[in-house]
């Protein structure tokens, strides 16, 4: 790993050393965990911005407060159906767009 005064110059080397090479089962699992955590944080921020409690969101989405908490903490990834129910309950929308190259 190359560093310069504790500044990382090659993130791929860091990720490879910590989680394995890209495409390995360990790396795929680490990436899935990162996406779960990041998605949970987005939903947590959106819920707080909407001034909705976990209990109220659970009621609106026919889930439990515990389930909402686990999603927000990145411990579990909701099914697509539950994800869309949460999005709708918070007054959000999902947009899928093609990147412009």
C-alpha positions as CSV (number, residue, x, y, z in Angstrom):
1,X,0.0,0.0,0.0
2,X,1.4,3.4,-0.9
3,X,0.9,6.2,1.5
4,X,2.1,9.8,1.7
5,X,1.9,11.3,5.2
6,X,-1.0,9.0,6.0
7,X,-2.8,10.0,2.9
8,X,-4.0,7.0,0.8
9,X,-2.9,7.3,-2.8
10,X,-4.4,4.0,-4.1
11,X,-7.8,3.0,-2.6
12,X,-7.9,-0.2,-4.6
13,X,-4.8,-1.5,-2.8
14,X,-6.4,-0.7,0.5
15,X,-9.7,-2.4,-0.4
16,X,-7.8,-5.4,-1.9
17,X,-5.7,-5.9,1.3
18,X,-8.7,-5.5,3.6
19,X,-11.5,-7.3,1.7
20,X,-9.8,-9.3,-1.1
21,X,-9.5,-8.7,-4.8
22,X,-12.5,-7.3,-6.7
23,X,-14.9,-10.1,-7.5
24,X,-13.9,-12.4,-4.7
25,X,-16.7,-13.6,-2.3
26,X,-15.1,-11.6,0.5
27,X,-15.1,-8.4,-1.5
28,X,-18.6,-8.9,-2.8
29,X,-19.8,-9.4,0.8
30,X,-18.0,-6.3,2.0
31,X,-19.5,-4.3,-0.9
32,X,-23.0,-5.6,0.0
33,X,-22.5,-4.6,3.6
34,X,-21.4,-1.2,2.6
35,X,-24.4,-0.7,0.3
36,X,-26.7,-1.9,3.1
37,X,-25.2,0.6,5.6
38,X,-25.3,3.5,3.1
39,X,-28.9,2.8,2.1
40,X,-29.9,2.5,5.7
41,X,-28.3,5.9,6.5
42,X,-30.2,7.5,3.6
43,X,-33.5,6.1,4.9
44,X,-32.6,7.2,8.4
45,X,-31.9,10.8,7.3
46,X,-35.1,10.8,5.2
47,X,-37.2,9.6,8.1
48,X,-35.7,12.2,10.5
49,X,-36.2,14.9,7.9
50,X,-39.9,13.9,7.5
51,X,-40.1,13.9,11.4
52,X,-41.5,10.4,11.4
53,X,-40.6,8.0,14.2
54,X,-39.5,4.4,13.6
55,X,-42.7,3.2,15.1
56,X,-44.8,5.4,12.8
57,X,-42.8,4.3,9.8
58,X,-43.3,0.7,10.8
59,X,-47.0,1.2,11.1
60,X,-47.2,2.9,7.7
61,X,-45.2,0.1,6.0
62,X,-46.7,-2.9,7.9
63,X,-43.4,-3.8,9.5
64,X,-42.0,-3.5,13.0
65,X,-40.0,-0.8,14.7
66,X,-37.2,-3.4,15.2
67,X,-37.2,-4.1,11.5
68,X,-36.9,-0.4,10.6
69,X,-34.1,0.0,13.1
70,X,-32.2,-2.9,11.6
71,X,-32.5,-1.4,8.1
72,X,-31.4,2.0,9.3
73,X,-28.3,0.4,11.0
74,X,-27.4,-1.5,7.9
75,X,-27.9,-4.9,9.6
76,X,-30.4,-6.1,7.0
77,X,-31.4,-5.2,3.5
78,X,-35.2,-4.9,3.0
79,X,-36.9,-6.7,0.1
80,X,-37.6,-4.5,-2.9
81,X,-41.3,-4.4,-1.9
82,X,-40.6,-3.2,1.6
83,X,-38.0,-0.7,0.3
84,X,-40.6,0.9,-2.0
85,X,-43.2,0.9,0.8
86,X,-40.7,2.8,2.9
87,X,-39.9,5.2,0.1
88,X,-43.6,5.9,-0.5
89,X,-44.3,6.3,3.2
90,X,-41.6,9.0,3.5
91,X,-42.9,10.8,0.4
92,X,-39.8,10.0,-1.6
93,X,-39.3,8.6,-5.1
94,X,-36.7,6.4,-6.8
95,X,-35.3,7.5,-10.1
96,X,-33.4,5.2,-12.4
97,X,-31.5,7.1,-15.0
98,X,-28.9,6.2,-17.6
99,X,-25.5,7.9,-16.9
100,X,-24.3,10.3,-19.6
101,X,-20.9,9.4,-20.9
